[in-house]
Amino acid sequence: MTDEATLPTDNPVFDPDRISDNDSGDDWEEVHDDVQDIICLFCDKNHANFPAALKHLETVHKFILTLFKKKHSLDTYLYIKLVNFIRANKTTPEELDSLHPQVWDSDEYLMPVLQDDSWLMLDIEDFNEDRDVQNQTAYPVNSENGCVTLSEVHFVELQRTIQSLKAQLEQRDAACQLAKEQIDDMKEKVQRLVLDDESLKNTPSDWCDENKSLDCDEGYFNTYSHFAIHHEMLTDKVRTESYRDALLTNSNMFNNCVMLDVGCGTGILSMFAAKSGCRQVISVDQSDIIYHAMDIVRENNLADVITLKKGRLEDIDLPVDKVDAIVSEWMGYFLLFEGMLDTIIFARDNYLVPGGKLLPNLCNISIVGSGDTNRYIDLVDYWSNVYGFKMSCMKPEVVREPSIEVSHVQDLITNACELQSFDLYKVTTECVNFTSPFDLKVKKTGSLTAIVGYFDVFFDLDNPIQFSTSPHAPPTHWKQTVFSLSEPIGVTEGETITGRLTCRRHVKDVRGLAVTIQIKNFSQVYFLN
């Protein structure tokens, strides 16, 4: 004997084919009595009424408007923007499911894309939980010997409901965790500001390289006593050959001149300068590598031209009062990290003759947006689950420190934007502290996961030479500086992302940088030190 009963599913899905006795449908009549042409949001299918249109969305496109409304807390305005966003970008349900409401929450989407669009007349506020319960689909249930047999359709609906509820729960858990992380991060920033208050009272000049003690720089110079770093720089063909070509292809400009090489390292640039025709090259370096540079210079029979001096330029006496040209490979990560530009400015102001040459003489910093989601998952989201343990507290630390790596062109999803330009004939030590607004135009719909920084270098000579550390250029030992976002930001092709980048000297490390990036609702402080 089989007893049949009709039970409602727990799935809060609006089924337009069934209206309960308690629902007269009057409020539906207000909306669609006269509507005869409702074009589907995702295809060209026309429908005579909303129940049929909603059923089509659910069965054909697997898009349930009621669930989507609840997931993103759609109000009337956000719903209107959503409809016009879908129309304007021909967005698929799958793409839509991966996007954040910020992507379509723009006033530009208040303007109808489709004239007399029937979907814009639908009152999204009417999609409430009570109404959904009233309009649940009934499924036949077979009960025998204490066991309940569900139809396949009913079983699928129950599974869908469970997955939807699990997704909502995970979303709420993630939101709570993010809020906690942001609160913890804010506490840490406040503590840092309090602790650094005395440091912030120092005048900008207190931080320039000229005023630092030698003990303060011991760690920095010791870094350059290791051979590996010089091998890395010398094998960087883009870097080394650019300096070589700037000197040798412009030898007519340096014939019989006196040149100063600041931070000479192994002396490679000094030897290029000697080969270009300089009558004297003065090479200065504080690290112990200079003792090997002396041997290298003698080994190449250039000791009569090149004079090597150990020490910081700010602390030693040169054998000449003025020089005709200054050459230096002073650039650090994100151009300004390591703070050696201060020493170049000191050399320019104290030793360069009027009209003398600086090599290089012009640099700029640019950024570009990356959508490398695999990198984000491996580097940032990895900490959400580490061998079954939550380590989300590590995320702020991971994000806070930019990484130095090669960014792949295929992962870039915006155009590039130049932030700041540095004319070395004019800049002061304050040039390190700047704030630059930026606009990044999105070239590909996806998720913005990082901001990639790089720089370009120019030798403005008779035969001009330049090179770039851009992801589009041959790689260098500087690679690119990648500022990871704590959470991906959904972006759409053609959209322009506005933001602001602020660069400051680190309050505890004069050679370090504190970089703040503000973009949409995101703000993060990064430290290079």
N, C-alpha and C positions, 0 to 999 in steps of 0.2 A: 504494500500500500504506500503510495507516495503522496505526501502532503505538499501542496504548493502554497507558498506565501510570497507576498511582494514586500521586499524590504528596500529601503533607500540606501544607496551607497554613501560612504562618508566623504566622498569626493565633492568639494564645493565647486562643482562645475555647472555653469548655467547651460541648461538644455532647452533651447527654444522650442523644441517639438512637444514639450509637455508643460502645460500651465495648470497649477493646482486649483482646487475649488476656491481656495481662499484668495486667489489672485485674479482679479477681474481683467487685468491687462490694460486698464484705463491709461496708466502712465505710459505704456508702450504706444498706445494709439496717438498720444500727443506727439510722439516723435515720428512715427513711420506710416501713419495712415495714408499720406499722400505721396510717400516715397516709392518710386517705381524703378529707380536706377541707382543701385548701391554697388559701386565698383570695389572689388576686393582690395585689401591693403597691399597684397603681395603678388597678385596676378591680374589679368584683365577680365576675370569672371564677373558678370553682373548678377545682381540679386534683386528681387522685388521687395524684400523686407529684411529687417535686421535679424530676426530669428534665423532665417536661412543663411544670411551672410555670416553670422557668428558660428553657426554649425559648420559652414564651409571652412572657416579659419581653423576650427578645431580638428576636423576630420582630414582635410587636405594638407594644411600647412602645420598641423600639430601646434597651433598657437591658441592658447586659452586666455582670452582677454581678462577675465576675472582674476586669474592667478597672476598675470603680469601686473595688473593694477595693484594687487595686494603686495606683491614683491617689491615694487618701486614706489608705493604710496602715491599713486597718481592722483593729482587733483585736476580740476577742469583745465587750467592753463597748461600744466605739464602734459596732459593728454592731447590737447590741441597741438602743442609743439611736437609731440611724438608722431601724430598722424602726418603732419607736414614734413617732418624729418624723413619718415619712411617714403613718402611720395617723392621728395627731392632727391634722395640718394638711392632709391630703388633697393632699400635694405631688405635682406632676407630674414626670416625668423631666426635662423641660426646665428647670423651676424648680430642681430638685435639682442639676443640672449647674452652675448659676451660683452655688451657695451654698458657703460655706467650712464645713469640719467643725465650726468653733466654734459654728455656728448650732444644731446638734443635740447638741453635746457638753455636755449638761446632765444632772444627776442626775435631774431630773424625768422624763426619757425612759427611765429604767430601769424605770419602772412600766408593765406591759403595758397597751396601749390596747384590744386585742382579746383577749378571754379565750381561753386555750388556742391562741394564735397559733402556727401550725406553723412560721412563719419564724423564730421565736425559738429553735426547737430545732435549726436548721441550724448546724453547726459551721463558722464562717467561716474558722477557722484551717486547715481541711482544703482550702481553695481555694489550693493552692500551685502554683508554676510547674511542677513535675514532673507533677502531676496534669493540669494543663492541656495539657501537651505530649502526654500519653498519650491525651487525649480530643479530639485535633484532628479536624476534619472532613476526609474524603478527597474529592477532586474529580477527575474524569476530565480528563486532559490529552492533547491530540492533538499528535503530533510528526511533521512531514513536511518533508523537504528542509532539515533543520537549523533549522526554525522551530517554535516552540511556540505552539499555539492554546489559550487558556484559555476555559473556559466563562464565561458572563456572571456567574453567581453567584460563581465563584472570583475573577474580576476585581474584583467589588465588595468581596469579603472582603479582598483584598489592598490595595485602596484604603483600606478602613477601618483596616486594620492600620497602614498608612503614616501616616494622619492621627493615629491614636492615639499612635504613637511620636513623631511630630513635636510633638504637644501635650505629651507627657510631657517631651520635651527642652526645649521652651520654658518649661515650668513649672519645671524644674530650673535653667535659666539665669536665670529671674526670681528664684528663691529665692536663688541665689548672688549676684546683683546686689544684691538687697535686703539680704542679710547684709553685703556690702561697704559699702553705704551706711550701714547702722546702725553698723558699726565706725568708719567715717570720722566720722560724726556724734558718736559717743561720744568719739573723740579730740579733736574740736573743743571739745566741752563741757568736757572735762578741762582743756584748754589755757586755756579762758575762765575756769574756776574758779581756776586758778593765777594768771592775770594779774590777776583781779579780787579776789584775796585781801585786798589792802590796803583796797580799797573796801568789802569786806564787813565789815571791822572797825569801820567807822564806826557810831556810834550812830544809831538811827532819827531822832532830832531833827536830825541833821546834814543830813538830806535834805529837811526841810520848807521850804516856799517862803520863810519868814521869814529863813532863814539863807543863802540863795543870794546870790551877788554879782550885780550888774547885768550884768556882762560875760557871765556864764553864761546869762542870759536874753535876750541881744540878738537871737539868731536867732528865738526864739519871738515876741517882740514885733514884729520886722520883718515877720513873716508877716501880722500884722494891719494893716500899713500899706498893704497892697494893696487896691484897691477891689473886686476881683472877689470876695474872700471875704465882704465886707460885703453885696455885692449878693446873693450866694447865701443869706446868713442872712436878709436882709430879705424876700426872695421866698419864703422858707420860711413859708408861711401857718400851718401847724400851730404852729410855734415862736412866731412874732411875734404872732399873734392870741391865743394862749393867755396870753401876758404882758399883752397889751392888756386882755383880758377880766378877768384876775385883778385888775388895777389899777382899771379903770373901773367894773366891776360891784361892786366893794367900796370905792367912793370914800368911803363913810361911815366906814370904818376908817382912812383916810389923810388925812382933812380936817385941815389945819393942822399936819401932822406934818413932821418932818425925815427925809428918806430919803437913803440912800447907795446910789449905783449903781456897782458894782465892775466894771471892764472895760467902760466905757460904749460904746466904739466910736463909731458915728455919733450916739449920744445918743437913739436911738429910745425906749428904755425910760425914760430920764429925762423925755422929753417926755410919755409916757403918765402918768408919776407926777405931773408938773406939772398935767396935765389932770384928774387924780383929786382935786386939792385940796391937795396938799402945799404948805406955805408956803416950803419950801426943799428943793432937791435938789442934793446934792453928787456930781458925776460924776468918776470917776477912770479914767484909762487911760494906759498907758506908751507906746503906739504913736503914731506921728505922725498917725494919723487924727483925733486929738483936735483938731488945729488946724482941720480941716474941720468937726468937730462944733461948734466955737465959732461958726463962720459959720452953720451950720444953726440953732443956738439963737437967734442974733440975727435970722436971716431969719424965724423964727416968733414973734418978739416974746416970748421966754421967758427973756431974759437976766436979768431981775429975780428970777426964781425959781431958775434953774439956774446953779450955779457949777461950772466945769470946772477940774480939776487934772491936770497931766501928771506922771506918775511912777508908781512902784510904791507901792501902798498902804502897804507895810511901811516905805518910806523917806521918806514925805512927812508934813507936818503938815496936819491938817484944820482948817477954820475953827470947828469945834465940838468939844466934848468927847465928846458922845454923840449917837446918832441913834435915831429911833423905829422905823425899818424899814430893811432892807437888801434890795435887789433885784439880781440878777445872772443873766446867762445864761452860766454857767461850765462847763456840761457839755461833755465831749469825746467822742470815739469810745469805745465801750464804757464810757460815762459818765465814767470816771476819767482817760482819757488827756488830757494837757496839764497835769495837776496843779494846776489853778486852784482846786480845792476847798480847798487849803491856805490860800489868800488869803481865802476866804470864812470859814474858821474863825478866821483872824487878825482879820478885821473883826468877827465875832460876839463874840470874847473881849475885844476892845479898845474897841469903839465902840457896841455895841448896848445899849440900856437894858434893865434887867430887865423881862421881859414884852414886849419888842419883837418885831417880826415879821420873819421871813425868807421871801423869795419867790424860789424855791420853798422848801419846808421838808422835803420827803420825796422820796426817789428809791429805785429798786430796779433790780437787774440780773437779767436772766433769760436762759436759753438754750433752744434748740430744735434738734432734729436735722434735717439736710437730706439728701435722697437724690438730689441733682441730679447724675446720672452724666454727663450731657453737659458740665456745667461741669468736672467732675473730668477728663474726657478732654481738654478744651480747655486747661485751666490746668495740670494736674499731669502726666497721662500723656503729654501732648504732647511732653515732653522725652525720651521713650523713643526717638523716631525723628524727627529733624529733617532733612528733605531727605536721608534715607538715612544720617544720622550719629547716633550715640548721644550724648545729652547728659544722661544720667540723673544725673550729678553735680550738675545744676542743681536737681533735685527738692527736696533738703533746704532750699535757699535759698528756693525758691518757697513751700514749705509754712511755713517759719519765720515769714514775714511775713503776718499776717492781711490780708485784703482788705476794703475798705469798698465795699459794693455793696448793691443791693436784692435781697433773696431773695424768690422767688416762692412764694406760698402752696401752689401745686400740687406743689412740690418738697419740702415739709415732710413728714416721715414719722413724727414723734413728737409727743407733747404738749409743752407748755412747762413749764419748771421755774424757779422763782425761786431765785436763788443767794444774794443778799445785799440787805438793806434798809438805807438810810442816813437816820437822823433827824438833820437838820442842826442841830437844837438841842442835840444830845448828842454827835455824833461828834467824834473827835480826828483828828489827821493820820495816826495809825496805822491808820485804817479802810481805807486803800488796800491794806494787807497783810492778806489773808484767805485762808482755805481753806474751800471749801464742797463737801460731797458732793452728788450729784444723782442723781435717778432719772428716766429718760426712758422712757415707755411707747410702744412701737412701734404705730403705727396702720396701717401698710402694709408688707407683706413687700417687701424689696428690699435695697439696699446703703446703709449710712450713709457719706456721703462728707465731711460737714463738720458742725461745731457752729456754730450761728448765735447771736451775742450781741446783745442789745438792752437798752434801759432804759425805765422809765416815770418820769414826773415829776408831782408833786402840789403844789398850792397849797391848803393847809388853811385856808380863810378862811370868812367868813360865807356867801359864794357860792363854794363850792369849784370849782376848775378843775384839770383834769389832761390830760395827753397822753401818747402812747406812741410809741416808735420801733419797735414790733413789726412783723414782716412782715404781720400781719393789719390793721395800722392804715394810714392814709394816709401816704405816704412823706414823709420829712423830709430835710434836708441831712445828717443824721447817718447815714442809711440803716441798714444793719446791719453788724456786724463779723463776718466769716466766717473761722472757723478751719478750714482744710482738713486732712483726714486724709491721711497719706502713702500709705495703702492703704485702700480701701473695706472696711467691716466688714459682713458679711452679717447681716441681722436678719429676724425673723419677726413678723408681726402678733400682738399680745398679749404679746409678750416685753417685759420691763422691763430696760433697760440701766442699770447702775449705774456711777458714775464719781466723779471728784473734780476740781475746778478750783481752782488756787492762783494768786492774783494777788499780785505783789510790785512794788515800785518797781524800775525799771531801775537797775543798779549804776553805770552810766555817765551816765545821763540822768535827772535827777530828775523831769522831766515825762513820761518814758516808763514803760512797763509791761513786765514779764515775766510771761507767763501760761502756766502748765503745765496741760495737760489729760491726765488719766489715765482711760482707758476700756477695759474688757476687758484685752487684752494690749497695748494701744496707749498710748504716752506720748510727748508732744511738747511742746517749749517754744516759745512764740511771743513775738515782740518787737514792741511798738508803740513806735516811737521815730522 
